[in-house]
Amino acid sequence: MIILLAASAITLTALQASIAGPTDSFRSCLREAATKAKSEKIPGDAIETYLKTACSGQMSTLKNAVIAFRMKNGMSRKAAADDADMTVGDYVATPADNYRFMADMDAKSGTASAKPVPTPASAPATPPAQPPKP
């Protein structure tokens, strides 16, 4: 019984390792592509397509690894493919959302610093001091 348990643990570890490599490669590619997109000034609404295009090779490798892993665990091919698409979508969504947020913040800070703050000409430079209360 202990041998069966140990063999199962070794098999599961090997299966997890078959997904870890493609996952790390894909996530690394997404980070690099997001950095490159910022330097190329890709608009926030086009970032998801940009990331998927830039990392298409790693994305397909990860999809195939997830499909194989899920099928070895008893899923049908269609369900495994749907799960792989969802997994890849989740991995792309995180850097895409972060990129959009940072792009919005950069745009807001750029327009805020460009606008001069109007000051009324009739306003005194310092507010008058209040008289002491009796």
C-alpha positions as CSV (number, residue, x, y, z in Angstrom):
1,M,0.0,0.0,0.0
2,I,2.8,2.4,0.8
3,I,4.5,1.6,-2.5
4,L,1.3,2.4,-4.4
5,L,1.0,5.7,-2.5
6,A,4.6,6.6,-3.2
7,A,4.3,5.7,-6.9
8,S,1.2,7.9,-7.1
9,A,3.0,10.8,-5.5
10,I,5.9,10.5,-7.9
11,T,3.6,10.3,-10.8
12,L,1.7,13.4,-9.7
13,T,4.9,15.3,-9.1
14,A,6.1,14.4,-12.6
15,L,2.8,15.5,-14.1
16,Q,3.0,18.8,-12.3
17,A,6.5,19.3,-13.5
18,S,5.2,18.9,-17.1
19,I,3.0,22.0,-16.6
20,A,5.5,24.0,-14.5
21,G,8.0,24.6,-17.3
22,P,5.5,25.9,-19.9
23,T,3.7,27.9,-17.2
24,D,6.9,29.7,-16.1
25,S,7.9,30.2,-19.7
26,F,4.5,31.8,-20.6
27,R,4.4,34.0,-17.5
28,S,8.0,35.2,-18.2
29,C,7.1,36.0,-21.8
30,L,4.0,37.9,-20.7
31,R,6.1,40.0,-18.3
32,E,8.7,40.8,-21.0
33,A,5.9,41.6,-23.6
34,A,4.2,43.9,-21.1
35,T,7.5,45.8,-20.6
36,K,8.0,46.0,-24.3
37,A,4.4,47.2,-24.9
38,K,5.0,50.0,-22.4
39,S,8.1,51.2,-24.3
40,E,6.2,50.9,-27.6
41,K,3.3,52.8,-26.0
42,I,0.6,50.2,-26.9
43,P,-2.8,51.5,-25.9
44,G,-4.6,49.8,-23.0
45,D,-7.4,48.5,-25.1
46,A,-5.0,46.6,-27.4
47,I,-2.7,45.1,-24.8
48,E,-4.5,41.7,-24.6
49,T,-4.1,41.1,-28.3
50,Y,-0.5,42.3,-28.2
51,L,0.4,39.9,-25.3
52,K,-1.3,36.9,-27.0
53,T,0.5,37.7,-30.3
54,A,3.9,38.2,-28.7
55,C,3.7,35.0,-26.6
56,S,1.8,32.8,-29.1
57,G,4.4,30.0,-29.0
58,Q,4.6,29.7,-25.3
59,M,0.8,30.0,-25.1
60,S,0.3,27.0,-27.4
61,T,2.9,25.0,-25.5
62,L,1.1,25.7,-22.2
63,K,-2.4,24.9,-23.7
64,N,-1.1,21.6,-25.0
65,A,0.5,20.8,-21.6
66,V,-2.7,21.7,-19.7
67,I,-4.8,19.6,-22.1
68,A,-2.5,16.6,-21.7
69,F,-2.5,17.0,-17.9
70,R,-6.3,17.3,-17.6
71,M,-6.8,14.3,-19.9
72,K,-4.5,12.2,-17.8
73,N,-6.6,13.1,-14.9
74,G,-9.8,11.8,-16.6
75,M,-11.2,14.9,-18.3
76,S,-12.6,14.7,-21.8
77,R,-10.6,16.4,-24.6
78,K,-13.3,19.2,-25.0
79,A,-13.4,19.9,-21.3
80,A,-9.6,19.9,-21.1
81,A,-9.4,22.3,-24.0
82,D,-11.9,24.6,-22.5
83,D,-10.0,24.5,-19.2
84,A,-6.7,25.2,-21.0
85,D,-8.3,28.3,-22.7
86,M,-9.6,29.5,-19.4
87,T,-6.2,29.0,-17.8
88,V,-4.4,30.9,-20.5
89,G,-7.0,33.6,-20.4
90,D,-6.4,34.0,-16.6
91,Y,-2.7,34.2,-17.1
92,V,-3.1,36.9,-19.8
93,A,-5.7,38.9,-17.8
94,T,-3.5,39.7,-14.9
95,P,-0.7,41.5,-16.8
96,A,-3.3,43.1,-19.2
97,D,-5.3,44.5,-16.3
98,N,-2.2,45.7,-14.6
99,Y,-1.0,47.4,-17.9
100,R,-4.4,49.1,-18.4
101,F,-4.4,50.4,-14.8
102,M,-0.8,51.7,-15.1
103,A,-1.6,53.3,-18.6
104,D,-4.7,55.0,-17.1
105,M,-2.6,56.3,-14.1
106,D,0.1,57.5,-16.5
107,A,-2.5,59.3,-18.6
108,K,-4.1,60.9,-15.6
109,S,-0.8,62.1,-14.2
110,G,0.3,63.4,-17.6
111,T,-2.8,65.5,-18.0
112,A,-2.8,66.7,-14.4
113,S,0.7,68.0,-14.6
114,A,0.0,69.7,-18.0
115,K,-2.9,71.8,-16.7
116,P,-2.0,75.0,-14.9
117,V,-3.8,75.6,-11.6
118,P,-5.8,78.8,-11.9
119,T,-5.5,81.3,-9.1
120,P,-7.9,84.1,-8.6
121,A,-6.2,87.5,-9.0
122,S,-8.2,89.1,-6.2
123,A,-7.5,86.4,-3.6
124,P,-4.9,87.4,-0.9
125,A,-1.7,85.4,-0.8
126,T,-2.2,84.4,2.8
127,P,-5.6,84.1,4.6
128,P,-6.3,86.7,7.3
129,A,-5.8,85.6,10.8
130,Q,-8.9,85.1,13.0
131,P,-9.3,87.5,15.8
132,P,-8.9,85.9,19.3
133,K,-12.1,84.8,20.9
134,P,-13.2,86.6,24.1
